[in-house]
Amino acid sequence: MVNTTKQLFCWKLAALLAAASLQTPAAAQEKYRFADLQRQVVLKNLSVSATVNEQAALQADLDDIRLSQLPEFSTYYRFFPDDLTFAENAFGTTHFVGLRLSQNLVDLMKIRPGRIQAAKAALGLKTLQVADEQAKALFDFRIAYVNTLEHRTKRDYYSKLASISQQQLRIKEKQYDHHQELLPSVLAVETEVDDYESQAAFSGRRVDSMERALAAYFDVAASQLAWDDIEETTELPGLPVLLAYASKNSRAVQQFKQSKNIELGRAKASQYNDLRFTPFVGVRFRGDRFGSLGTDPEFGFRFSMPLTYFQKKNNRVRHQEATIVALRQKAETAEETLKHRLSELYDRQELAQAQFSRAEKQRYIYQEKLRIEKSRSEQMETLGSGKPETLLQLQIDYLENALKSKLYAYARLRLYYEIVYACGARDAEELPEQVETPLSSAGTRNALWIWQSGDIVAHRAKRMELLNFCRASNFDQIYFSIDSHLAQQLDYDPRIAAFLRKLHAEGLRISALVGDPSWVRPKRRRKLVDRVNKIVSYNEHSAVEEQFDALHMDIEPHLLPEWHDQQEAVLQDYVATLNTLRQTLRAANSTLAIELDVPVSYNKIAENRHIKNIIRSADTVVIMAYNRPEPDRLLSAVGKLLDISQEFGKPVVIGLNSDDFQTQEELTKLIAEIRQTEPNLFTFSKFAIHDYADFKRLTEKPNEK
């Protein structure tokens, strides 16, 4: 999500341009088809516009909360009459004027972060609601369009049926003139004519009403709306795939999760609402007359806490815990309800498909009967002994079955759109084709370094190539490089967000890969802070499915020239750099996990106190065990680092270099042997392959026997 104010402006501008384009004289007679209208429906929807404005208001609230970090300027005046004047050595004046600069540190350090967390979660919730309103506007339009098509079809078919039945009625009336006993059949045909005509008239009125409503919505003439039959653009996957996708992407479930984050932020802030600790500095003016004013500096602090503070805090904690449990239960209930609804919709769609198939077979049978009867009638007319009523009845039977087939097709189409909407997707193309892939199947999977990110983002073919490669390989995480150029693109290139959304839809976890050895130098740490802030800002303004899941640091200070003779100083600077990283994330209230690349050479200096501090600073440790393609050699080379990681409870990922292997079979064999040798070693971890380009070349090599 880009800056909300800019988004609102762009949204309104797009709507104005869209409206202007529909009103140009050149387009006065232009026909607007289904695809054209789909592109306009979101821009025209007032509910979407209202929700976007609410989103802008929440962004303003968040900006306002951030301003509370600034100190407060205050002034005061005190006057002491003669009979209340204190001793000269104590105050010595009648009038006091003070100027103070103060800051409530409890508010700054405890309350403000909670309020920001709650405000961000509220903004995230509103972002989900914007997406939901957009999807709902699209869904409502599609259903309205299908319903209009259905009534147009009913109107046309019932009109044809009424016309044919009138022909039948005329024949029956002639027969009745000679055979009075045919009266019941005449009355039956009359009833059919009345029924068809009333159905045609009703559908005609519905068509007129619906066309006027849609024309008014899009601000075009009803005659400009084109009514072409539409059908499903993409076949839906199976029910397990739909359930898995909906469980992860349903906006209703995500909204409950965001509500939980709002409650967590509010609770975090409310625990300290009654505390005040406000240091201040200032200057005091004193004296009886303006000409004899004296000035003194002043500083101090104010602290206050109600006697019931701890009882109130306990009550608020209980309230928070109960609310979070309730929200979690609501989320679980919403997920279960969604699964039941999807299962019901899927069953109904399968039934509609079966009914459509049966109706199509019946239609074909009557079509053949009609063809045969037409041929026979032509022969009989030649002989002067034809029976037109038989042909007319077959025409009625054929039209009734053709209409039934059409109605089942429309019912199936409505269910199709309803399933797509219930899954949390806007189009069926967003749904995965299968649920059991190497990426999502059970078992431990691997990660992949990708350094060619800029080139991949710039070319659609390469994005699809990477997606297909990950889908076909045993990867569930990628370390996606964000260099300085791509970091700038995060602010304005929608292809990045779209690609991350697609990767997440495939079950991939995406880490933002950054790093430079020079960042350990104090003068270069600003580069690290700027890059990290770019990524944090992007996540803050993006939908959940478009965000990075972690921060992958590949700093590697051992590559610096000073490493050889100033190793202790470099390690000390490295620890300070990692502390700066933590402080940067904390200041931004970011929850991004830190994954840290650690060279296998650190195993030799594992006793150094800085190595423990480095590993302690990471959330996940990635040991780059390169140049060791044998299991025993690899395990012995990482043993001490594994022990330190286990001491601090850090998950470990073992990094392997594709260049160390001749074939993919060799690499796969090494992984299997290590897992077999140390089955408990990788309970919560995996292997990472370096890198995409080299590993791709390795997979293309034939396995030599």
SVG drawing of the C-alpha trace seen along z (x, -y; Angstrom):
<svg xmlns="http://www.w3.org/2000/svg" viewBox="-68 -49 116 94">
<polyline fill="none" stroke="black" stroke-width="0.4" points="0.0,0.0 1.4,-3.4 0.9,-6.5 -2.8,-6.7 -3.2,-10.3 -1.5,-9.8 -3.6,-6.6 -6.8,-8.6 -5.8,-11.3 -4.8,-8.8 -8.1,-6.9 -10.2,-10.1 -8.2,-11.2 -8.7,-7.8 -12.4,-8.0 -12.7,-11.5 -10.7,-10.4 -12.9,-7.3 -16.1,-9.4 -14.7,-11.9 -13.8,-9.2 -17.4,-7.9 -18.9,-11.3 -16.9,-12.2 -18.9,-12.8 -16.7,-10.3 -17.7,-7.6 -21.4,-8.5 -22.3,-5.4 -19.5,-3.2 -20.6,0.2 -19.4,1.1 -18.8,4.8 -18.4,7.0 -14.6,6.6 -14.9,2.8 -17.4,2.5 -15.3,4.7 -12.4,2.2 -14.7,-0.7 -16.8,0.9 -14.3,0.3 -13.7,-3.3 -17.5,-4.0 -18.3,-2.3 -19.2,-4.8 -18.6,-2.2 -15.0,-1.8 -14.6,-5.5 -15.9,-5.9 -13.6,-3.2 -10.6,-4.8 -11.5,-8.1 -11.7,-6.3 -8.3,-4.8 -6.9,-8.4 -8.4,-9.5 -6.7,-6.6 -3.4,-7.5 -3.8,-11.0 -4.4,-9.6 -1.2,-7.6 0.7,-10.6 -0.7,-12.6 0.3,-9.9 3.9,-10.0 4.0,-13.7 3.6,-13.0 7.3,-12.2 8.0,-15.9 8.5,-17.6 5.9,-19.9 6.5,-23.7 4.6,-25.2 4.5,-28.4 3.2,-29.3 2.6,-32.4 2.4,-32.7 1.5,-35.7 2.1,-36.0 0.3,-38.9 2.2,-40.8 0.7,-38.8 1.8,-35.5 5.2,-36.6 7.8,-34.1 11.2,-34.9 13.6,-36.9 16.2,-34.1 13.6,-31.6 11.8,-33.4 12.2,-37.1 9.6,-38.1 5.9,-38.7 5.6,-37.5 7.0,-34.3 6.9,-33.5 8.4,-30.2 9.1,-28.7 9.5,-24.9 10.3,-22.3 9.1,-18.9 8.6,-15.3 6.5,-12.6 8.9,-9.7 6.2,-7.1 4.1,-8.4 7.1,-8.5 8.6,-5.1 5.6,-3.0 2.2,-4.5 3.2,-5.9 4.6,-2.6 1.3,-0.9 -0.8,-3.6 1.3,-3.4 0.9,0.4 -2.8,0.1 -3.0,-2.7 -1.0,-0.7 -3.2,2.4 -6.3,0.2 -4.8,-1.1 -4.0,2.5 -7.6,3.5 -8.9,0.7 -6.7,1.7 -8.2,5.1 -11.6,3.5 -10.7,1.5 -9.7,4.7 -12.9,6.4 -15.1,3.5 -13.3,3.6 -13.8,7.4 -17.4,7.0 -18.1,4.3 -16.6,6.5 -18.6,9.5 -21.9,7.6 -21.4,6.3 -20.7,9.8 -23.8,11.2 -25.9,8.3 -24.6,8.8 -25.3,12.5 -28.8,11.9 -29.5,9.4 -28.2,11.9 -30.5,14.6 -33.6,12.4 -32.7,11.3 -32.5,15.0 -35.8,15.8 -37.5,12.9 -36.3,14.0 -37.0,17.7 -40.4,17.2 -41.3,14.8 -40.4,17.6 -42.3,20.2 -45.4,17.9 -45.2,17.4 -45.0,21.1 -47.8,21.9 -50.0,19.3 -49.5,21.3 -50.5,24.4 -53.5,22.7 -54.7,21.6 -54.4,25.2 -56.3,26.5 -59.0,24.0 -59.6,25.1 -59.7,28.7 -62.1,27.7 -64.6,26.3 -65.0,29.9 -64.4,31.8 -65.9,30.4 -64.2,33.0 -60.8,31.1 -61.9,28.3 -59.5,29.3 -56.5,29.4 -57.4,25.9 -57.7,24.6 -54.3,26.2 -52.6,24.5 -54.2,21.2 -52.8,21.6 -49.4,22.3 -49.6,19.2 -50.7,17.0 -47.9,18.5 -45.2,17.9 -46.4,14.4 -46.5,13.4 -43.0,14.9 -41.7,13.0 -43.3,9.8 -42.0,10.2 -38.4,10.9 -38.7,7.9 -39.6,5.6 -36.7,7.0 -34.3,6.5 -35.4,2.9 -35.0,2.2 -31.6,3.9 -30.3,2.2 -31.4,-1.2 -29.7,-0.6 -26.4,0.5 -26.5,-2.4 -27.0,-4.9 -24.2,-3.3 -21.7,-3.6 -23.2,-7.0 -23.8,-5.7 -26.9,-5.2 -28.6,-1.8 -28.2,-1.4 -24.5,-1.5 -24.4,1.6 -23.4,4.7 -24.9,8.0 -22.6,10.8 -22.8,14.2 -19.9,14.8 -18.5,17.9 -15.9,19.0 -12.5,17.8 -10.5,20.3 -11.4,23.8 -11.6,23.8 -9.2,26.1 -10.4,28.9 -12.0,28.3 -8.8,29.0 -7.0,26.3 -9.8,23.8 -10.0,24.5 -6.2,24.1 -6.2,20.9 -9.3,19.4 -7.9,20.3 -4.8,18.2 -6.3,15.4 -9.8,14.9 -10.2,11.2 -12.7,12.0 -10.2,14.2 -7.4,11.6 -9.6,8.9 -10.0,10.7 -6.2,11.1 -5.7,7.4 -8.3,6.7 -6.2,8.8 -3.2,6.6 -5.3,3.5 -6.2,4.9 -2.6,5.8 -1.5,2.2 -4.3,0.6 -3.6,2.9 0.1,2.2 -0.6,-1.5 -3.4,-1.4 -1.2,0.4 0.8,-2.9 -2.0,-5.4 -2.0,-6.4 1.8,-6.8 3.5,-10.1 7.2,-10.7 8.0,-14.1 11.5,-15.6 11.7,-19.3 14.2,-22.1 13.4,-25.8 14.0,-29.3 12.2,-31.2 11.7,-35.0 11.1,-36.7 10.8,-40.1 8.5,-42.9 9.0,-45.2 9.8,-44.7 13.1,-46.6 14.3,-44.4 13.5,-41.0 15.9,-38.2 16.3,-34.9 17.2,-31.4 17.4,-28.1 15.3,-25.3 15.1,-21.6 13.5,-18.7 10.8,-16.1 7.2,-15.3 6.1,-11.8 2.6,-10.6 1.0,-7.2 -2.5,-6.5 -2.7,-4.2 -4.8,-1.8 -2.3,-1.6 -1.4,2.1 -5.1,3.2 -6.1,1.3 -3.1,2.8 -4.2,6.3 -7.8,5.6 -6.5,4.3 -4.3,7.4 -7.3,9.6 -9.4,7.6 -6.7,7.9 -6.3,11.7 -10.1,12.2 -10.5,10.0 -7.7,11.7 -9.1,15.2 -12.5,14.0 -11.0,12.6 -9.0,15.8 -12.2,17.8 -14.1,15.5 -11.3,16.0 -11.5,19.7 -15.3,19.6 -15.0,17.4 -12.6,19.8 -14.8,22.8 -17.8,21.0 -15.9,20.1 -14.9,23.8 -18.5,25.0 -19.7,22.3 -17.0,23.1 -17.8,26.8 -21.5,26.0 -20.8,23.7 -18.5,26.2 -21.2,29.0 -23.8,26.7 -21.5,25.8 -20.9,29.5 -24.6,30.1 -25.2,27.2 -22.5,28.6 -24.2,32.0 -27.6,30.5 -26.1,28.4 -24.5,31.5 -27.7,33.4 -29.7,30.5 -27.2,30.2 -27.6,33.9 -31.4,33.5 -31.2,30.4 -29.1,32.3 -31.6,35.2 -34.5,32.8 -32.4,31.0 -31.9,34.2 -35.6,35.1 -36.5,31.7 -34.2,32.1 -35.7,35.4 -39.2,34.2 -38.5,31.1 -37.3,33.4 -40.3,35.7 -42.7,32.7 -41.3,31.4 -41.8,34.8 -45.4,35.1 -46.3,31.6 -45.2,32.6 -47.7,35.4 -50.3,33.1 -50.6,35.1 -48.3,33.2 -49.0,32.7 -47.6,29.3 -48.7,29.7 -46.1,32.4 -43.3,30.2 -44.5,27.3 -44.5,29.4 -40.9,30.6 -39.9,26.9 -41.4,26.1 -39.7,29.1 -36.4,28.1 -36.6,24.5 -37.7,25.5 -34.6,27.8 -32.3,25.2 -33.6,22.6 -33.1,25.0 -29.5,25.6 -28.9,21.8 -30.4,21.3 -28.1,24.1 -25.1,22.4 -26.0,19.1 -26.5,20.8 -23.1,22.4 -21.5,19.0 -23.0,17.3 -21.6,20.0 -18.2,19.7 -18.0,16.0 -19.3,16.6 -16.5,19.2 -13.8,16.9 -15.1,14.1 -15.4,16.4 -11.8,17.5 -10.5,14.0 -9.5,13.7 -10.7,11.1 -10.2,13.5 -9.9,17.2 -6.5,16.8 -5.2,15.9 -6.1,19.4 -3.3,22.0 -3.8,25.1 -3.0,27.7 -2.4,27.9 0.1,30.7 3.3,29.2 6.9,29.6 6.5,26.2 3.5,27.0 3.8,30.8 4.7,32.1 8.3,32.2 11.2,29.9 11.9,27.8 14.8,25.6 15.6,21.9 17.2,20.2 19.4,17.2 18.5,14.9 20.8,12.1 19.3,11.3 16.2,9.6 16.3,6.4 16.5,8.3 13.7,10.6 11.4,7.8 12.0,6.0 11.0,8.9 7.7,10.8 9.0,13.9 11.8,14.1 9.3,13.7 7.2,16.5 10.3,18.6 11.3,18.2 7.8,19.0 7.7,22.2 11.2,23.1 10.3,22.8 7.0,24.6 8.9,27.5 11.7,27.6 11.8,28.3 11.8,24.6 9.5,22.8 11.6,19.7 13.7,17.3 16.2,14.7 15.3,11.9 18.1,9.4 17.1,5.7 20.0,3.6 20.1,-0.2 18.3,-0.5 15.6,2.0 15.2,0.3 14.3,-2.9 11.8,-1.1 9.9,0.1 8.3,-3.3 6.7,-3.3 7.0,0.0 3.8,2.0 5.4,5.0 7.3,5.8 4.2,6.0 2.3,8.0 5.2,10.5 5.5,10.9 1.7,11.5 2.1,14.2 5.0,15.8 3.1,15.8 0.1,17.4 2.5,20.3 3.4,20.9 6.7,19.1 8.2,17.1 10.2,14.1 13.1,12.5 14.6,9.2 18.3,10.0 20.6,7.0 24.2,6.7 27.6,5.1 30.9,5.7 31.5,2.0 28.4,1.5 30.3,2.6 32.3,-0.6 30.8,-3.3 30.7,-5.9 28.9,-3.5 26.2,-2.3 23.9,-5.0 23.7,-3.0 22.4,0.0 19.8,-2.1 18.6,-3.7 18.2,-0.4 16.4,1.2 14.1,-1.8 13.1,-1.5 12.1,2.1 10.2,1.4 8.4,-1.6 7.4,0.6 6.0,3.3 4.1,0.6 2.3,-0.6 1.7,2.7 -1.0,5.4 -0.1,8.4 0.3,10.7 2.7,8.1 5.1,7.8 8.5,9.2 8.5,11.9 12.0,11.3 15.2,9.4 18.1,11.5 21.5,9.9 24.5,10.9 27.1,8.5 30.2,10.8 32.8,8.4 35.5,11.2 35.8,10.0 37.2,6.6 40.9,6.1 41.3,5.1 39.9,8.5 43.4,10.1 45.2,7.8 42.3,6.1 39.9,9.1 38.9,8.2 38.1,4.6 36.1,5.6 34.1,8.1 33.4,5.4 32.2,3.1 30.0,5.9 28.3,6.4 27.7,2.7 26.2,2.7 23.8,5.5 22.8,3.5 22.1,0.6 20.0,2.8 17.9,4.0 17.4,0.4 16.3,-0.7 13.7,2.0 12.6,1.3 12.2,-2.5 10.1,-1.7 7.9,0.8 8.8,3.4 8.3,7.2 10.6,8.3 12.7,11.3 16.5,11.1 18.2,13.9 21.9,13.7 24.5,15.2 27.4,16.6 30.6,17.9 31.7,21.4 35.1,19.9 33.6,18.5 33.6,22.0 37.3,21.7 37.0,18.6 33.7,19.7 35.3,19.1 35.5,15.3 32.9,13.5 31.8,11.5 30.7,14.7 28.2,15.4 26.9,11.8 26.6,12.1 24.5,15.3 22.4,13.9 21.4,10.9 19.9,13.1 16.4,14.7 17.7,17.4 21.3,18.3 22.3,19.3 25.7,21.1 27.4,20.8 29.0,24.3 30.6,23.9 33.4,26.0 32.5,29.0 30.5,31.5 31.0,34.5 28.6,35.0 31.3,35.7 33.5,32.8 30.5,30.4 29.1,31.5 32.6,31.2 33.1,27.7 29.9,26.3 29.7,28.1 30.6,25.2 28.4,22.8 25.5,25.3 26.2,25.6 26.1,21.8 22.9,21.5 21.3,24.3 22.4,22.5 20.5,19.4 17.5,21.4 18.2,20.1 17.0,22.1 19.8,23.0 19.9,23.2 22.8,24.8 23.9,23.0 25.3,25.1 27.0,23.7 25.8,25.1 29.4,24.7 30.6,27.4 28.7,30.1 28.9,31.6 25.3,32.6 22.0,32.0 22.0,35.6 25.2,35.1 23.7,32.1 20.4,34.0 22.4,37.0 24.4,34.9 21.2,33.4 19.7,36.9 22.8,38.3 23.1,35.4 19.4,35.8 19.9,39.5 23.1,39.0 21.7,36.3 17.9,36.7 17.2,34.4 19.6,31.7 17.2,30.0 13.9,30.4 13.2,26.6 15.6,25.7 16.5,26.5 19.1,26.1 19.6,23.0 21.1,23.2 23.4,20.6 22.3,19.4 19.4,19.3 21.5,18.9 24.1,21.5 21.5,24.0 19.4,23.6 22.5,24.4 23.1,27.4 19.6,28.8 20.0,28.5 23.1,30.8 22.5,34.5 23.2,36.8 26.3,38.8 26.3,42.5"/>
</svg>
